[in-house]
Structure formats: C-alpha cells, structure tokens
Amino acid sequence: MDPNLLDYQPPTKSVDQPSAHRLAKRLFHMDGFKKSDIARHLSKKNDFSSLVAEEYLKYFDFEDDTLDMALRKFLSQFSLIGETQERERVLDHFSRRYMECNPRSFNSVDACHTLTCAIMLLNTDLHGQGIRKRMTCSEFIENLAELNDGENFYKEVLKCIYHAIKTDQIEWAVDDDEDDTSQVEETLPPPSQPAVSLHNPYLDIPDPSQTTEYKNGYIMRKCCKEPDSRKTPLGKRGWKVFYSSLRDMVLYLYKDQHSKSQLVDGTQNAIRIHHCLASKATDYTKKQHVFRLETADWAEYLIQTSDSKELQSWIDTINYVAASLSAPALPNAVGSQKKFQRQLLPATYSKLNLREQLESHSNKAHEIEKDLHEHRQFPPEKGSKARIIQDYIEKESYLEHEARFTTLL
C-alpha cells in the first residue's frame, strides 16, 4: 500500500465565496429582500451563512463608536427575529466586527458578545411594558462582574451604556407588513435515555457532555424559595444574568456562553427539573416575560426571557422534558407512625416509553384529585391534638401543590 494513502484527507467542500459576497451586498442594499429577510441569512449555522454575515458586517464602520451606538447602527438596518440561538449568532457576528473596528475596547470577542447580549436584556427590562421594578445601574454592573474574560468591565463604560439605553430605547427596523406568526416553532428532539451512571443521582450533577441539550440562551434568574419552601435570604434574591443550557433534567447556568466548562458557584446554579413545573408568572408584574419554575424539592425561581415567544418556548420545553424523563414517584413509606410524609420524587430517569409515561401521569393526576377531595371531607374534629391538625394542614398543602400538574393534562 502506498504510505501516502495513510495521510490522505478527503478534500473539504469549499464555500462559494463569490456567491456569499453577492448575497451580502444584496442584503445590505435591500436588493430583492425585506428587512425581515436579512436575519435568517445571517443566523444559519453553516460556513456559507457565516461568510455572508462576515461580508455583510464589512459594510458597517463601528470605529470609535460605543458598543450601544454600534448596536443601534447595526439593528437599524434589519429586523432581529428568530430563535434565541439564531439571534445570538447574529450578535456574535456583530461582536466580531465591533472588535475588528475597536480592538482595544474589550478583552476578547467573547466578552464583547456577552456585554452585547446583556445590553439587549437591559433594553427589554427598561422599556418593556408592564414592568414595575426596572433594573438599576448598580444591578446592571453587578450582573456583569468578572465577565470581561475574568476581569470587570470598566464601570464608567457600563454606566454610560446603562444611561444611554435608559434614555433612548434600542429599536430595530421592521417591515410594515411584518407577520411573525409565519415563523415555524422549533421542534423538540425526542427524549433520550442516558446511559446508567454509577454516581449517586440524588447528590451528583450529571456530566453535561453526556446529555442531550434541548434549549439554551441568556436569561435572568431570581431565587424566591429554597428547598422545602423556605424563603431565600434577602441578600440572595436579586436578579442575575446567566447563559442557561437545558440538558436532560438539569438546567445548567453559566456566566456566559463561552464558559461552559465551569458552572457559576459550582453546582449551586445547576437546577434539577425532574418533576418540576414551569408556568407564566402572571402575578409578578415588576418585569415582563417572566415564568415561575417550581422544583420537586419545593424550591422556586423566577426566570425572565427576552420576549413572549421565548417565554412560551422555555415553559413548553422544560415541562416537556420533565414530563418525559422523570421517573414515577416512589410509594409512600409504611410504618407504625401516622405522621404524614410526602412522596419521594426520584431524580432518576423513567424507564417507561412516552405512551406509558403519559398514562402514568394521568393516573397520578386522578389519584391526587381523589385524595384531595377525600381529605377535605374529613377535617380534624374540634379539640384535636395539635399534631393531628398540623398533619392535616401539611397533607392538604402537599395535595394542593401536586394538583397543579392536572392543568397540563
């Protein structure tokens, strides 16, 4: 055998550069395209789309512009629409071009991209309708601590950006006849059954590289309740920006999109979603596009997304994954004591197929409704011992908590 054959590598398919250049030019000059068409040509995850985006951004000169000024200039040309991942890819191309024009502005392209996404979230927070409590300048600065490649952004730069956004909302161009309803919702991949692990599923956080990713994107999170419904201490309740990745039954929270090798504060910000429920936080009016996440251990979080479409997408995805993968509840403990105990909700993966899983959920929902009805028919008698009354209250609280899931069936 010819030894040269051992080193042979099949030729890679080259990108049609002339076509990419022509398309970028037509997109910039709106030659046969609408403003709502541009983002989808810049956001695809392939080499041709990346080259088109690179060439398109060359038509913009951001030299000596502040980041928010450059972002306004960029978004004035087209409609930034699409899924979170698609929009973030467009903003990543923007960040690269901005750093080409201003190489000393931030420590890296990744840092620039992180700040760009934070500006978009800030814009929504400060100008969204129906939000009572807006993000303060100090909160904006605190959320971005050490995200300039491990260092802090210059405080004066962040202050200027904050006040510029607060004074003048960032808006992007839209078509007069734009109709977002034509966009097709992203379909979810079927749930996978991970390989059996020798680790303790109740204590260990699964290795993200061994799991299936269902959704990702930048969000803001607020801790409301600790496990067992204990109120989160005041100093830990503030809103924080994270790059989140939903992988199997864990919502991993990172400082930014480019630091996935390390979780913020270790495993503290890895939220298990087995047997959880995500729902719109209609009672929370201080911010817009917020949903409530209630976990199996009775912890509670508020999570803000970028818009109403992302809000519904996160809710649907989390509930889908939790319902598909969560193993059935373990039977109640049997003993001589009559004290009420909640059922254990294992963090392990269900061995049922989807049809059996749905049937299991349906049976459980009917069982909860029946138990709650029977429980309320036999309240404690007057003069009962305090322990009996307390058990009654705890059981009713538990059954009411579990009855929420019947709304999904």
N, C-alpha and C positions, 0 to 999 in steps of 0.2 A: 504494500500500500504506500502511496506517495505520502511522505511525512507532512508535506504542506497541507494535505487534506485535513489533518488533525487540527490545524489552526484556522481552518476555513470558517468564516462567519457569513451567513446569508446577508445579502445587501438589504439595508433598511429602506423602507419606502420613503422617498424624499417628498417634501412638501412642495406643492406647486406655488412657488414664490410669486411669479408674475400675477397669478390669479388672486392671491392674497392681497397684493399691492393694489390691484384694480378694485377689488371689493372694498378695501379700506377707504380708498379715495371716493368711491360712490357713496359709501355710508356717511362720510364726513360732509359731502356736498349734497346729501339727500337726493341723490340721483336715482329715482325709482323706488325709494324707500320712505317709510313713515318713521317718525321719531320712536314709535313703539316697536319698530322692527330691529333697531340697532342692537339693543342689549342681547338678544338671543344669538346674534352673530359674534358677539364678543365673549360670551359666557360658556360656550361649549368646552368640554374637557377633552380637547384633542389638539394636535400640533398645528393644524391649519387655522383653527379658531384663535389659538394663542398668537400666531403670526399676524393674523388680521387685526387682533387687538393691539399688538405691538406697533403695527404700522398706523393704525387709527390714532393711537395716542401721540404719535410723532407730529400730528397736526396741531398739538397743543403745546404752548410755551408757558411753563409754570415758573420760570426763573424769577427769583426774588418775591414770589407770591407766598403768603402764609398758606398753611395747609387748608384752612377753611375757604380762603379766597380761591385757591386752585380747584377745590372740590365744587364750589359754586360754578366756576367757569366750565368745568367738565360736565356737570349734570344739567347745565342749561341747554345742552345740545341734543339730549335724548331722554327717553323715559327709562328709569332704572326699575325694571319689573322682572318678575321671575321668582323662582325658589330662593331660599336663603343662600344655598351653596352657589347658585348661579350669580347672584348679586355680589357675593363676596369675591368670586373670581374676577368680576369686572373691577371691583375696588382694588383688588390685588394688582391688576394691570395698571390702574391709576397710580397706585403707590410706587410702583417701579419707575414709572415715567417721572413722578414728582422727585424721586431721589436722583434720577439722572440729571434733572434740572437744578436740584439743590442738594448736592451730595453730602454736605456737612450739616444738614438740618436735623437729622436723627441718626441713631447709631446703626440702623440697618433698615432694609426694606420691610422686614417683618415688623419692626417697631412702628414704622410709618403706617403699615396696614392696620395694625392694632388700634392706633390712635384714630385712623380714618373710620373704622367701624364704631369706635366709641363716640365719635362725633355724630354719626348717623343715629345712634341710640339717644344721644343727648338731644338731638333735634326733635325726635319723636316725643321725648319726655317733656321738653319745654314748650312745645307747641301743639301737642295732641289735645283733642277736645275732651272735656270731662275729667281732666286730671286736676285734683285739688292741691296736692303737695308736689311741687316741682323739685327736681334735683338742684341742690345748691352748688355753688362753685367749689366749696371745700369738699363736698362729696364727690364731685367730678374728678378732682385732683387725687383724692384718696383712692378712688377706684382704679386709677392708672399707676399706682405706686409700683415701682420697680419693673415696669413693662417696657422700658426703653432698653431692651437687652440686659435686664438685670439692674439697670440704673433708673433713676427717676427722670421723667421729662422735666425740662425747665419750668418751674412754677409760673413764671411770668408768661411763658408761651401758652400754657393751659388756661391761665386767667383771661388772656386776650381772646383765645378761641371761645371760651365759655361766654363771655360778654358779647362777642360778635354774633354767636348763634342765638343768644337770648334776645338781642336787639333785632336781628333780621333772620327769619326762618330760611333754611335752605330748601329750595324747591327745585324740582326737575321738570323738564319740558314734557308736555303731554299732547297727544293728538286730540283734536276737537271731538272726534267720534270714537275715542278710545273705549274699548269694551274689554275689561279684564275677565269677564265671565267665559270668554272663549278659551282661556288657558286650561289645560288639562291638569288635573290634580296628579301629584306624584304617587305612584302606586307603591305599596309596601311589599318587600320580598317576603316569602313565606318564612315563618319562624323556623330556626334551625335548632337541632338538638345537640348541644355541645358535648364533647367527649367527657366521660366521667373523670372527675378530679379527686385526688387523694387528700385535698385540703379540706378544712372544715368550712362548709358553705355558710355557716352561721356567723363566722368570725372573719374569714378571709374575703377580700375583694378579688373577683376573678381577673385574670390577666387580660387586659383589653385586646391584645393582639390575637387572642384565641376566640374572639367573639364576633358576632355579626353586627355591623353598625346599621341602625335604622334611621337615624336622623342626627344632624349636627347643626351648629350655628351659635352665634352670640346671643346671650340672654342676660337678664338681670335677675338676681335671686335675693329674696328676703326670707330669713328664718323667723317663723312665728311661734312654733311649738317644738319642744324637744320630745323625745320618745316618752310615751305614757301621758301625752298632752300637757306636760309641764311647760309653762311659758318660757320662751327664750329670754335670757337676761337682756336688759336694755342695751348694753354695750355691744351685743352680737346680733341685733335685729336689723341693722342697716342694709340698704340695697348695695349689691356688689355686681360688677360686670364679670362674666365668665364666658369662656368658649366651651360649650357643652357638647357632649357626644353620647348619644343613647346607644349603648351596646348591650344587647340581650337585656337582662333585667337590672342593669346598673346605669345610672345617669352620671357620667364622669364630668367633672368640672375642672377646667384648666385655666391658667392665667390668660392664655391667648391661643390662637390656632396653631402656633408653631412651637409650643412647649408641651406636647402631648406625652413626653417621656416622664413627666413628673406632675402629680396632682397637687393642687393648691392645698396646703396644710395636710399633706398626706392623704389618708382615706377619709378624713372628716367631710370632705366635699364630694365624696362618691355616694350618691343617694341610691339605695336599693329600691326598686319599684315593684317588686313582687307583691301581689295582692293590693296594689295601690289604686287610687282613683284620682284622675285629673279632671277638673271641671272649671268652667268660667267663674271667675271671682266677681260675680255680679254685685256683691255687697261691698266691694272695695272700689272706691271712686277717686282715690287720690292719684292713681295712674291709669293709663289706658292700656288695653291689650294684655291683661293680666289673668293668669289662671292659677287655681289653687291645686297643690299636689299634697294629698294625704297618704301617708305610707302605712305599711302593715303594723309598725310599732307605734302608731298614733302620733307621729311627728307631722308637722305641717309647714309647707313652704308656699310663698307667693312667687310666681315667676312671670316676668314681663317679656313679651316678644316685640318684634319690630312693627307688626301690623296685624290686622284682623285675620288675614289669610294664614299667617304663620301661627297665630294663636290657635286657630282651629286645627291646623296641621300637627302642632305639638300635642294637643289634647288627644286627637284621634290616634296618633302614633303610640303615645305612652299607654293609653288604655288598650290598644290592640295588642301590644307586646305583653303587657301584664296579664291580660286575659288569656292569651295564647300559651304562655310559657309557665305561669305559676302553678305549682303542684297543689292538689286539693288540700284543704285544711285537715290537720290531724284530728282524730277523735278526742272528745273531752276526756280528761283524766278521771279515773274511777277510784274512789277511796271512801273511807268512813266519814270524812267531814262533809258537811253540806254547803260549805262556803263556795260561792260562785267563782268559777275560773274561766277566763276567756280561752277560746280555742287557739291552738298554736298554728301559725301560718308559716310553713316552711319556706326557706329561700331557695330550695332545690327546684329543679326543672320538672315539669309534668311529663309523665310517660304516656299520656293519652294523646290520641290524634285530635285534630281540630273538631271533628264531629262529636267525639266523646267528651272533649273539653267543654264544648258548648252545652251539652246535656248535663254535665256535672254542675256547671254554673247555674243552669236553670233550676235544677233540683235544689241546689243550695239556697237560691233566692226564695223559692216557695217555702222551704223549711224555715228560713228566717222570718218570713211574713207570718207563718203559722205560729211560731214560737212567740213572736212579739204580741200577736193577738191573744194567745192563751195567757201570756204573762200578765197582760193588763187586766184580764178578767179576775185575777186573784191577787189583789194588792194585800199588803200586810194588814192584819187586824189592828184596831186601836189598842194601844198599850203593849204592842210587840216590843221585843228587845231591840236595842239599837243596832246590834249586829245583823238581825234579820232585815231591818229596814235598809241598812247600808247595802246588804247583798242584793236586795230588790232594786235599789237605785242603780247599782253597778251593772246588774244584768240588763236593765232597761236601757241604760246608756249604751251598752255594748250592742244590743239588738238594733237600736236606732242607728248606730254607727254603721253596722253591716247592712242595714236595709237600704242604704244609699245606692248600693250596686244594682238593686232591682230596676233602677231607672235606665240602665244600659241594655236591658233585655227586652 
